[in-house]
Amino acid sequence: LGVGAQNLRLSRRYVRHFELSIETAVRLMEITPDGPAARAGLQAGDIVIEFDGHAVDGIDTLHRLLDAGRIGRAAPVTVLRRAEIPPEHLATMLERLAATHGEGDSKLLGYMRSHPPTPERIAAIKAAR
């Protein structure tokens, strides 16, 4: 497949919103250039929740699904993909929100509601300051 990955516990919000039957999945951390995953359009940060019609609740499940019979065969992969923005831009956006006390730019507020900062992003923002 050409990926480096880790198991991921999904937030309850994701599980409810996407009506998932699983509470854990696989986050792709690295994509090998020109590998099968890269050619399929997968990106680092994608969260794999289904492979070839089967729920993927962890790396072990994904490995079992990637047996010798699948080599060279196309298979559908369902991923959750989240927009990424640089920490310095997010810090600026959060400062703008704080300055307007929630009454400012409605597009910005809408974005922040639909893309809340993760603990990793908050740590990056603090480190950037």
Protein Blocks (a to p, Z undefined) as FASTA:
>chain_A
ZZacddddddfklmmmnopabfbdcddfbdcehiaklmnopaehiacfbgghiacfbfkl
mmmmmcfklgopacdddddddddddfklmmmmmmmmmmnnopacfklmmmmmmmccdfkl
mmmmmmmZZ
